[in-house]
Amino acid sequence: MSEKRQWVRLEAQCGAPIFVWHIPGGVSVALGAMVKAGSCDEIWPKEAGIAHAYEHMFFQGTERFKNSKQMTQFIELCGGHLNAFTNYESTFFYSKVPINFIERGIIYLSEGLLKSLFAPERIKVEMKNIVQELRMYENEPEQCADQIFMTTVYGGHPFAQNIVGTEESVNGFQRKDFLKWKDKFYYPENFIFVCAGGLEPQKAKDLIDKFFPVSASGKKKPHVRNVSMDLVGQVQKFAFTPKNDWQQTQVFMGATIAEGGSPETFALDFFTDMLSGMSGPLFQEIRDKRGLAYHVSAGVAQFKLLSHLQIYVGTDPKKWEEVVRAVRKVIDKSKKSKNLFRQTKARLLGEIAIAHDEASPAARISSAIDAIVLYGQPRIFEDVTKRIELITLDQIEAAVDKYLNPDRLTVVIVGPETK
C-alpha cells in the first residue's frame, strides 16, 4: 500500500468525518475524537475557561462510569492510556488500547462525549482542582510570562485570554453552564474521529456508527466559528511586568503573523528552525558567545485563526536589554544566510523522514489532528517534504521583513525591577 493511501477518509452515519491510518498486523490502536470547540468560542468573562473545564468534567462521571476511577480503570486495566487536552480552537480526547480491547476505547469516548452527568458535587470538587492548576501556572515564571506575552501580542483577540479561565469564572460554573456548552458543541456532527493502528477502516467506521448514532431529533449542522483577525487591534510594542520576587527575567519577543498553514506562516516557521538548535545562531549568540541564558527557544504556534511567532530567553535581570539587541542582530543576520538556509532544509527533511518511520499510532493521530485543524485533512509524508523542498530564502526574508521588523515586533519583559 502506497503512502498516499494510508490515511483513509470515511464518514460516519452521524455525519462526522473519520480518518483512519491502518497498519496491517498492528496489535494496538490509538483512537481520538476532536470537538470543534475551544476557548476562542467562549463568551468572556462569564464563560472564561469553560472549554477546558468541560474537558475535566468529561472524566467526572457518565451514565456507565460513575466517577473518574471507574472510567480510567476501564482503559488502564487493559494496559491502555487515556488523556485529553484543550486549546484555543479545539478539544481532543483519545485513548491507546491493545487491538483486542478496541471497543473499550470507543466506549470511553462515547460515554464522555455523549453521556457525561455533570453532577453538582463533582463540579464543585473539580473546579477547585482547576483553580490550583491556574495558581500552578502563575507560580512558574516561564508559563506566567508566556501568558503575559499572549495577552499583549493578541490584544483584543480571544487568543489573548487564558485557556484555563479565571478563578472567579471557574468557581462560578454550575451544571447548567456545562449542559449549555454541551448542547452548543458536543454532538456527533461536530466531532472529527481519527484512528491509527491495527484496526481496518471499515471496522473503525462500524464501531463509531454503533456508539455514535444519529440523534433521534435528526442531524445537526457542525458549529461554524466567526472570529476575525481584526479583533487584535492596536498592540503594545513593549511591555514590562514587575515580578520582584523572581531571580530571573523572562524575555519574550514576537508577533502575530497570519493564518495557520499559510505560506507566510510556513516561511516564518522555517525561519525559527533556522534559528534553533544548539548549533543554531540564537543559541550560539545568546548562550555560547555571551553567556546570557540557560534556556533559549524560538518557534511558531500555528492556529487556523491567527498564528504567532515567539522567541524566548530567560536571563539576568540586568541583561535583558542586551538580550533584545542580540536577538535582533541574530534575526537580521540569519534571514539572509544561504548556508544556514541550506543546512536547515537538509536537517528538516532528515528529521521528518526519521519521525515518519518512528511514529507510533498515538503520534500519528496527534499530528493528524493538528493538520486537520489547519488544512481540513491529515498530511502525508510527500506533502510535508514537498513544501520544504520548494520554499526559498527570498520567501523567508520577505516574511521576516514584514512581521519581525521593529514596528511590528513586540517585546515583553517580566521580572525584577532594576535601577
Buried (B, 14 or more C-beta within 10 A) or exposed (E): EEEEEBBBEBEBBBBBBBBBBBBEEBEBBBBBBBBBBBBBBBEBEEBBBBBBBBBBBBBBBBEEBBBBEBBBEBBBEEEBEBBBBBBBBBBBBBBBBBBEBBEBBBBBBBBBBBEBBBBEEBBEEBBEEBBEBBEEBEEEBBEBBBBBBBBBBBBEBBBBBBBBBBBEBBEBBEBEBBEEBBEEBBBBBBBBBBBBBBBEBEBBBEBBBEBBBBEEEEEBEBBEBEBEEEBBEEBEBEBEBEBEEBEBBBBBBBBBBBBBBBBBBBBBBBBBBBBBBEEBBBBBBBBEEBEBBEBBBBBBBBBBBBBBBBBBBBBBBEBBEBBBEBBBEBBEEBBEBEEBBEBBBEBBBEEEEEEBEEBEBBBBBBBBBBBBBBEEBBBBBEBBBEBBEEBEBEBBBBBBEBBBEEEBBBBBBBBBEEE
